[in-house]
């Protein structure tokens, strides 16, 4: 129940007294012109909500929603950062082969090439094959061997083939050969595994290694090549050899008797 009062302050006081006398338990003065009363039955006159209540509630709701969105965005950001960190870690752990295909080199290693070369020499020695050379007569030295192909430095040329002897038997044969001046001596002494051996190529065999002539400045040199523990005396190119050149190597005999018998040993 609302009563409208006049400007007279005493009138408001009279109205308040009248309400109390008529059974109202509670009265309140609202502003300068309104009085709000509550009856004894406890029923309060409906009040209009304050004008700012809805706005405040909306503002509170908006703030809560904004905080929730910020929280969700923060969680989403953390998840993205974790995923990105995981991706970066995976990228660091990747190998070059994950991005590029493996290229197999067709080039052979030095070890493989050396093995193939040794195997090829074994086959030439065991088969008795002697390609790339021929016999021709030479002035003052008799027969000589000439290249029919080019040889590169270090390449196998031919085996000095003959009978492999121990030093005792070799000395006996050498003494026998010395009794007949018409018999040449084609004996080559060398050491292998601290033991002295000799290749005796005196007997005619058709093998070309025994016919290669001497020269201190030759284009070949002797070398040992073992096959299954057995030493073989071979000749390899000490320099590049062109087709048509005579094959020569140093016999290494500097004794006065040998030089007297074979003066060409001096050269």
C-alpha positions in Angstrom: 0.0 0.0 0.0 1.5 3.3 -1.0 0.2 6.7 0.2 1.1 10.0 -1.5 1.9 12.8 0.9 2.1 16.5 0.6 5.0 18.9 1.2 3.9 19.4 4.8 6.3 17.2 6.9 3.6 17.0 9.6 1.2 15.4 7.1 3.8 12.6 6.6 4.0 12.1 10.3 0.2 11.9 10.6 -0.1 9.4 7.8 2.6 7.3 9.4 0.7 7.4 12.7 -2.5 6.4 11.0 -0.9 3.4 9.3 0.4 2.1 12.6 -3.0 2.5 14.3 -4.7 0.7 11.5 -2.8 -2.5 12.1 0.4 -2.2 9.9 3.4 -3.6 11.7 6.1 -2.0 9.5 6.2 1.2 7.6 9.1 2.7 5.6 9.6 6.1 4.2 10.6 6.1 0.6 12.0 9.3 -0.8 10.0 12.4 0.2 6.6 11.5 -1.2 6.0 7.7 -0.7 5.4 5.4 2.2 5.7 1.6 1.8 3.8 -0.6 4.3 3.8 -4.3 5.2 0.7 -5.9 6.8 0.7 -8.2 9.9 0.0 -11.2 7.7 3.6 -11.1 6.6 2.8 -10.5 2.9 5.0 -7.9 1.4 3.9 -5.8 -1.5 5.8 -6.9 -4.6 8.8 -4.8 -5.4 10.1 -3.9 -8.7 13.7 -5.1 -9.3 16.3 -2.4 -9.2 17.1 -1.0 -12.5 20.8 -1.9 -12.3 20.4 -5.5 -11.1 19.9 -7.1 -14.5 22.8 -5.1 -15.9 25.1 -6.1 -13.0 24.0 -9.8 -13.4 24.7 -9.6 -17.1 28.0 -8.0 -16.4 28.9 -10.8 -14.0 27.8 -13.5 -16.4 29.8 -11.8 -19.2 32.9 -11.7 -16.9 32.6 -15.3 -16.0 32.2 -16.3 -19.6 35.2 -14.2 -20.6 37.3 -15.9 -18.0 36.1 -19.3 -19.1 37.0 -18.5 -22.7 40.4 -17.2 -21.6 40.9 -20.4 -19.6 39.9 -22.6 -22.6 42.2 -20.5 -24.9 45.0 -20.9 -22.5 44.5 -24.7 -22.4 44.3 -24.8 -26.2 47.5 -22.7 -26.4 49.3 -25.1 -24.0 48.2 -28.1 -26.1 49.4 -26.4 -29.3 52.7 -25.6 -27.6 53.1 -29.2 -26.5 52.3 -30.5 -29.9 54.7 -28.1 -31.5 57.4 -29.0 -29.1 56.8 -32.7 -29.8 57.0 -32.0 -33.6 60.2 -30.0 -33.1 61.7 -32.9 -31.1 60.7 -35.4 -33.8 62.3 -33.1 -36.4 65.5 -33.1 -34.4 65.5 -36.9 -34.2 65.0 -37.4 -37.9 67.9 -38.6 -40.1 68.9 -37.3 -43.5 67.6 -40.5 -45.0 64.1 -39.6 -43.8 64.1 -36.8 -46.4 66.4 -38.1 -49.1 66.7 -41.6 -50.6 69.8 -43.6 -49.9 72.2 -43.5 -52.8 74.4 -46.5 -53.2 77.9 -45.8 -54.6 78.9 -47.9 -57.6 82.5 -47.2 -56.9 84.6 -50.0 -55.4 86.7 -49.5 -52.4 90.5 -49.7 -52.5 90.4 -53.0 -50.6 87.9 -54.5 -53.2 90.0 -53.3 -56.1 93.2 -54.8 -54.5 91.5 -58.1 -53.9 90.3 -58.2 -57.6 93.8 -57.4 -58.8 95.4 -60.1 -56.7 92.8 -62.6 -57.9 93.5 -61.7 -61.5 97.3 -62.2 -61.0 96.6 -65.6 -59.4 94.6 -66.7 -62.4 97.3 -65.5 -64.9 100.1 -67.3 -62.9 98.2 -70.6 -62.4 97.0 -70.7 -66.0 100.5 -69.7 -67.5 98.8 -67.0 -69.6 101.2 -64.2 -70.8 99.3 -61.6 -72.8 100.6 -58.3 -74.0 104.1 -59.3 -75.1 106.1 -61.0 -77.9 109.7 -62.2 -78.5 112.0 -60.4 -81.0 115.7 -60.5 -81.7 117.8 -57.7 -80.4 121.3 -56.5 -81.4 124.0 -57.6 -79.1 121.8 -59.4 -76.6 120.0 -62.1 -78.6 116.3 -62.5 -77.9 114.3 -59.9 -76.2 110.6 -59.3 -75.1 108.6 -56.4 -76.3 105.2 -55.0 -75.2 102.3 -55.4 -77.6 100.1 -53.4 -75.3 100.6 -50.5 -72.8 101.2 -51.2 -69.1 100.6 -48.7 -66.3 103.0 -48.3 -63.4 102.6 -51.0 -60.9 100.7 -53.4 -63.2 101.5 -57.0 -63.4 103.5 -57.9 -66.5 104.7 -61.6 -66.4 105.9 -64.3 -64.0 109.5 -65.3 -63.9 108.6 -68.9 -64.2 110.9 -71.9 -63.4 111.7 -74.5 -60.8 111.4 -73.3 -57.2 114.4 -74.6 -55.3 115.9 -74.4 -51.9 119.3 -72.8 -51.5 121.3 -76.0 -51.2 119.9 -77.6 -54.4 120.2 -74.3 -56.2 123.9 -74.1 -55.5 124.5 -77.6 -56.8 122.7 -76.8 -60.1 124.6 -73.6 -60.5 127.9 -75.4 -60.1 126.8 -77.9 -62.7 125.8 -75.2 -65.2 129.2 -73.5 -64.7 130.9 -76.6 -66.2 129.3 -76.0 -69.6 130.0 -72.6 -71.0 127.3 -73.1 -73.7 124.7 -73.4 -71.0 123.2 -70.2 -69.9 122.3 -69.5 -66.3 118.8 -68.3 -65.5 118.8 -68.6 -61.8 117.2 -65.9 -59.5 117.8 -66.0 -55.7 115.4 -64.3 -53.3 114.3 -64.5 -49.7 110.7 -65.3 -48.5 109.7 -65.5 -44.8 113.4 -65.4 -43.7 114.2 -68.4 -46.0 116.3 -68.3 -49.2 114.8 -69.7 -52.4 115.9 -69.8 -56.1 113.9 -69.9 -59.3 115.8 -71.8 -61.9 114.5 -70.9 -65.4 117.5 -72.3 -67.3 115.6 -75.0 -69.1 113.8 -73.9 -72.3 110.1 -73.8 -71.5 108.5 -71.3 -73.9 107.7 -68.9 -71.0 108.6 -65.3 -71.8 109.6 -64.0 -68.3 113.0 -65.8 -68.5 113.8 -64.0 -71.8 113.5 -60.4 -70.5 116.9 -58.7 -70.7 118.9 -56.7 -68.2 119.1 -52.9 -67.8 120.0 -50.8 -64.8 117.4 -48.3 -65.9 114.7 -50.9 -66.9 111.0 -50.4 -67.0 110.2 -53.5 -64.9 111.1 -54.7 -61.4 110.8 -58.0 -59.6 108.2 -58.6 -56.8 107.1 -61.6 -54.8 103.5 -62.9 -55.0 102.4 -65.7 -52.8 99.6 -68.2 -53.7 98.5 -70.5 -51.0 101.8 -69.9 -49.1 104.0 -70.6 -52.2 106.1 -67.7 -53.4 106.1 -66.7 -57.1 108.6 -64.3 -58.6 106.8 -61.8 -60.9 107.6 -58.7 -62.9 105.6 -55.5 -62.6 105.9 -52.2 -64.5 108.1 -49.7 -62.6 106.9 -47.0 -64.9 104.3 -46.5 -67.6 105.2 -48.7 -70.6 104.1 -47.9 -74.1 103.2 -50.4 -76.8 106.4 -51.5 -78.8 108.9 -50.8 -75.9 111.3 -53.6 -74.9 110.7 -55.0 -71.4 113.8 -54.7 -69.2 114.7 -55.1 -65.5 117.9 -54.9 -63.4 119.3 -58.4 -62.7 121.2 -57.0 -59.7 124.3 -59.0 -60.4 127.4 -56.8 -59.8 130.1 -59.5 -59.4 133.3 -59.1 -61.4 133.0 -62.7 -62.8 129.5 -62.1 -64.1 130.4 -58.7 -65.6 133.5 -60.3 -67.2 131.4 -63.0 -68.8 128.5 -60.7 -69.6 129.7 -57.1 -70.2 126.1 -55.9 -70.9 125.5 -56.3 -67.1 127.4 -52.9 -66.7 124.5 -51.1 -68.4 
